[in-house]
Amino acid sequence: MTRDRLWARLMELSAIGGQTHSGGVTRFSFTEAERQAKNQVIAYMKEAGLDVREDAAGNVIGRKEGRDPLAPVVLTGSHIDTVPDGGKFDGALGVLASIEVLQQMNERGITTTHPIEVIAFTDEEGARFGFGMIGSRALAGTLQAEHLEHADERQITIRQAMQEAGLDPARIAEAARSPEQVKAYVELHIEQGKILESRGLPVGVVSGIAGPLWQQFTLTGEAGHAGATPMNARRDPMQAAAEIMGYIYQETKKYTNAVATVGKARVIPGGINVIPQQVEFTLDLRDIDLAVRDRLEQAIHTFAHEVCQASGIELRISTLQRVAPSPCSPGIRAIIEEGCKRAGLPVLTLVSGAGHDGMQFGGLCPIGMIFVRSRDGISHSPQEWSSPEDCRAGAEVLYHTLLQLAVEQNN
């Protein structure tokens, strides 16, 4: 596996949307930075000898034809959009490692029975519109017309952004695949955690992906003067929000794999000497066990309603996205484990707390995931880092995995 070519492409792609003040990367979907990144990925795909196209959702697809063009395709890839001021490896490593793997197959004269496609999915992160995995939802056939009405901070909807990018939202269904068309999906991704590092291992096999639930809490009270309104006469939504946030964290800690994050908050009108009229905050709640997540959600909602009712606060909870946890295919896990052994690596199985595009494919095809060690477990940050050697090791495991899934035949 060519380490230097993969690494050079990772660094080159990270310059697109690169933030000079921090060293991070900002590439939101349907922006000029994303378009430039897509064009660069298309160039890499063509260098790899792949047939390239973009589908109706803006997914960039590079295809290595199989001996049987009508055989179900093996899919691989990830995404190239980022969170604000994110890292160089999240998503990008999976796309570029997949391209490297297929380029290696072509350079070695390997033809497989099944076609293999690498996909750079549109908007996995959801950073711009508060609604993620747009491209993978479209490919799975689960992206609905109402989903396109999610808007960014400038009130530009996904539908409008797609149109500005030259896409036709009315044709989004054309991106969908059927189960008969797809054999499997395998994604290489950085771990975004510390388990591999703690075990001294470069690569891990993912057993399943925890499902994210995104909700927005809107608490409306009564604005007032910070100095002239007695504490017992206030209808302060911030006080209620603080109680709810504290409960969220305390309750979540009772469960082994559950995680909760309040990542965004807005106070209206936002004056230092003004009791707020309204407070909005988001909740990201995840667990690999759907029953646990459901139980936590109900407990949080019950507590929130009780607090707001006692405080005279109006509460509205809206769901931004609800994704079920996704177990990885035992069969694909076994193939990945064999790939680790062929690469001379120990086998370690772990759970993904972060969401990934493969979560959308539960009704489409079996999925598998390969993790690459993250330094200090840091991700969604300019400090995100995986070494060139670990990236190469992950790509080698992906090579053996895709080859086995697509059934190798030498020319």
Rosetta blueprint (number, residue, H / E / L):
1 M L
2 T L
3 R H
4 D H
5 R H
6 L H
7 W H
8 A H
9 R H
10 L H
11 M H
12 E H
13 L H
14 S H
15 A L
16 I L
17 G L
18 G E
19 Q L
20 T L
21 H L
22 S L
23 G L
24 G L
25 V E
26 T L
27 R L
28 F L
29 S L
30 F L
31 T L
32 E H
33 A H
34 E H
35 R H
36 Q H
37 A H
38 K H
39 N H
40 Q H
41 V H
42 I H
43 A H
44 Y H
45 M H
46 K H
47 E H
48 A L
49 G L
50 L L
51 D E
52 V E
53 R E
54 E E
55 D L
56 A L
57 A L
58 G L
59 N L
60 V E
61 I E
62 G E
63 R E
64 K E
65 E L
66 G L
67 R L
68 D L
69 P L
70 L L
71 A L
72 P L
73 V E
74 V E
75 L E
76 T E
77 G E
78 S E
79 H E
80 I L
81 D L
82 T L
83 V L
84 P L
85 D L
86 G E
87 G L
88 K L
89 F L
90 D L
91 G L
92 A H
93 L H
94 G H
95 V H
96 L H
97 A H
98 S H
99 I H
100 E H
101 V H
102 L H
103 Q H
104 Q H
105 M H
106 N H
107 E H
108 R L
109 G L
110 I E
111 T E
112 T E
113 T L
114 H L
115 P L
116 I E
117 E E
118 V E
119 I E
120 A E
121 F E
122 T L
123 D L
124 E L
125 E L
126 G L
127 A L
128 R L
129 F L
130 G L
131 F L
132 G L
133 M L
134 I H
135 G H
136 S H
137 R H
138 A H
139 L H
140 A H
141 G L
142 T L
143 L L
144 Q L
145 A H
146 E H
147 H H
148 L H
149 E H
150 H L
151 A E
152 D L
153 E L
154 R L
155 Q L
156 I L
157 T E
158 I H
159 R H
160 Q H
161 A H
162 M H
163 Q H
164 E H
165 A L
166 G L
167 L L
168 D L
169 P H
170 A H
171 R H
172 I H
173 A H
174 E H
175 A H
176 A L
177 R L
178 S L
179 P H
180 E H
181 Q H
182 V E
183 K E
184 A E
185 Y E
186 V E
187 E E
188 L E
189 H E
190 I E
191 E L
192 Q L
193 G L
194 K L
195 I H
196 L H
197 E H
198 S H
199 R H
200 G L
201 L L
202 P L
203 V E
204 G E
205 V E
206 V E
207 S E
208 G E
209 I E
210 A L
211 G E
212 P E
213 L E
214 W E
215 Q E
216 Q E
217 F E
218 T E
219 L E
220 T E
221 G L
222 E L
223 A L
224 G E
225 H E
226 A L
227 G L
228 A L
229 T L
230 P L
231 M H
232 N H
233 A H
234 R L
235 R L
236 D L
237 P H
238 M H
239 Q H
240 A H
241 A H
242 A H
243 E H
244 I H
245 M H
246 G H
247 Y H
248 I H
249 Y H
250 Q H
251 E H
252 T H
253 K L
254 K L
255 Y L
256 T L
257 N L
258 A L
259 V E
260 A E
261 T E
262 V L
263 G L
264 K L
265 A E
266 R E
267 V E
268 I E
269 P L
270 G L
271 G L
272 I L
273 N L
274 V E
275 I E
276 P L
277 Q L
278 Q E
279 V E
280 E E
281 F E
282 T E
283 L E
284 D E
285 L E
286 R E
287 D E
288 I L
289 D L
290 L H
291 A H
292 V H
293 R H
294 D H
295 R H
296 L H
297 E H
298 Q H
299 A H
300 I H
301 H H
302 T H
303 F H
304 A H
305 H H
306 E H
307 V H
308 C H
309 Q H
310 A H
311 S H
312 G L
313 I L
314 E E
315 L E
316 R E
317 I E
318 S E
319 T E
320 L E
321 Q E
322 R E
323 V L
324 A L
325 P L
326 S E
327 P E
328 C L
329 S L
330 P H
331 G H
332 I H
333 R H
334 A H
335 I H
336 I H
337 E H
338 E H
339 G H
340 C H
341 K H
342 R H
343 A L
344 G L
345 L L
346 P L
347 V L
348 L L
349 T E
350 L E
351 V E
352 S E
353 G L
354 A L
355 G L
356 H L
357 D H
358 G H
359 M H
360 Q H
361 F H
362 G L
363 G L
364 L L
365 C L
366 P L
367 I E
368 G E
369 M E
370 I E
371 F E
372 V E
373 R L
374 S L
375 R H
376 D H
377 G H
378 I L
379 S L
380 H L
381 S L
382 P L
383 Q L
384 E L
385 W L
386 S L
387 S L
388 P H
389 E H
390 D H
391 C H
392 R H
393 A H
394 G H
395 A H
396 E H
397 V H
398 L H
399 Y H
400 H H
401 T H
402 L H
403 L H
404 Q H
405 L H
406 A H
407 V L
408 E E
409 Q E
410 N E
411 N L
